[in-house]
Amino acid sequence: NALIIRNAQIHQNYMISRLNPYNPIFQQQINASVQALSHQMNSVVASHKAYGLMYKSMLEQANLFSYIDIFRLYGVICFILVPLVLFFKKASKNHVQNFHQ
């Protein structure tokens, strides 16, 4: 769980650097959200809500990327550890019978 949170924070830091008022794609998304929300509320509240929705979306994406990273890490660890099974000796029947007695 700590690894997921740590990776999510790393992704948040990376993604938040791209979410700034000078990014035209970000501004386009905010303006579209404000326009869609302004039908239900005034423009000031719609603007704050649009930024909140954008932040929520960024948090969800950062968490998803974190889970993907952890899944990949565990996959690589398993891929590396599976060949270690070949180095284990097979237990003889005498050792198994002595163990159960």
C-alpha positions as semicolon CSV with decimal commas, in nm:
position;residue;x (nm);y (nm);z (nm)
1;N;0,000;0,000;0,000
2;A;0,282;0,240;0,080
3;L;0,444;0,163;-0,253
4;I;0,122;0,243;-0,436
5;I;0,083;0,574;-0,251
6;R;0,446;0,667;-0,314
7;N;0,421;0,591;-0,685
8;A;0,089;0,777;-0,707
9;Q;0,259;1,085;-0,560
10;I;0,539;1,056;-0,815
11;H;0,285;1,040;-1,097
12;Q;0,089;1,330;-0,945
13;N;0,403;1,541;-0,940
14;Y;0,476;1,457;-1,302
15;M;0,120;1,519;-1,418
16;I;0,061;1,839;-1,222
17;S;0,360;1,998;-1,395
18;R;0,164;1,965;-1,721
19;L;-0,158;2,110;-1,577
20;N;-0,091;2,482;-1,593
21;P;-0,275;2,780;-1,741
22;Y;-0,017;2,809;-2,020
23;N;-0,097;2,464;-2,158
24;P;-0,352;2,512;-2,440
25;I;-0,495;2,161;-2,405
26;F;-0,551;2,217;-2,034
27;Q;-0,724;2,549;-2,102
28;Q;-0,940;2,389;-2,369
29;Q;-1,053;2,117;-2,127
30;I;-1,124;2,369;-1,850
31;N;-1,322;2,592;-2,085
32;A;-1,525;2,297;-2,213
33;S;-1,600;2,187;-1,856
34;V;-1,697;2,540;-1,751
35;Q;-1,926;2,571;-2,051
36;A;-2,093;2,237;-1,975
37;L;-2,132;2,317;-1,605
38;S;-2,251;2,676;-1,654
39;H;-2,592;2,546;-1,760
40;Q;-2,645;2,417;-1,406
41;M;-2,470;2,687;-1,197
42;N;-2,320;3,034;-1,229
43;S;-1,988;3,078;-1,409
44;V;-1,775;3,135;-1,095
45;V;-1,895;2,816;-0,929
46;A;-1,868;2,633;-1,262
47;S;-1,507;2,744;-1,296
48;H;-1,415;2,617;-0,948
49;K;-1,602;2,294;-1,012
50;A;-1,420;2,247;-1,345
51;Y;-1,080;2,280;-1,176
52;G;-1,194;2,037;-0,907
53;L;-1,305;1,785;-1,165
54;M;-0,977;1,819;-1,350
55;Y;-0,784;1,762;-1,026
56;K;-1,000;1,460;-0,941
57;S;-0,936;1,315;-1,285
58;M;-0,563;1,370;-1,244
59;L;-0,566;1,189;-0,906
60;E;-0,753;0,894;-1,053
61;Q;-0,509;0,868;-1,342
62;A;-0,209;0,893;-1,110
63;N;-0,348;0,611;-0,894
64;L;-0,415;0,398;-1,202
65;F;-0,061;0,453;-1,330
66;S;0,071;0,363;-0,986
67;Y;-0,118;0,031;-0,986
68;I;0,012;-0,041;-1,336
69;D;0,369;0,028;-1,223
70;I;0,336;-0,201;-0,921
71;F;0,181;-0,474;-1,135
72;R;0,473;-0,450;-1,377
73;L;0,722;-0,457;-1,089
74;Y;0,567;-0,770;-0,942
75;G;0,560;-0,929;-1,287
76;V;0,932;-0,865;-1,335
77;I;1,008;-0,998;-0,986
78;C;0,812;-1,317;-1,059
79;F;0,980;-1,352;-1,397
80;I;1,320;-1,330;-1,227
81;L;1,232;-1,562;-0,936
82;V;1,066;-1,844;-1,134
83;P;1,401;-1,977;-1,268
84;L;1,521;-2,009;-0,908
85;V;1,286;-2,307;-0,872
86;L;1,522;-2,500;-1,098
87;F;1,799;-2,468;-0,839
88;F;1,599;-2,635;-0,560
89;K;1,662;-3,002;-0,496
90;K;1,372;-3,239;-0,514
91;A;1,303;-3,392;-0,173
92;S;1,360;-3,764;-0,149
93;K;1,083;-3,993;-0,028
94;N;1,278;-4,079;0,288
95;H;1,297;-3,715;0,394
96;V;0,927;-3,667;0,327
97;Q;0,831;-3,978;0,529
98;N;1,059;-3,876;0,817
99;F;0,906;-3,530;0,818
100;H;0,550;-3,664;0,850
101;Q;0,636;-3,898;1,140
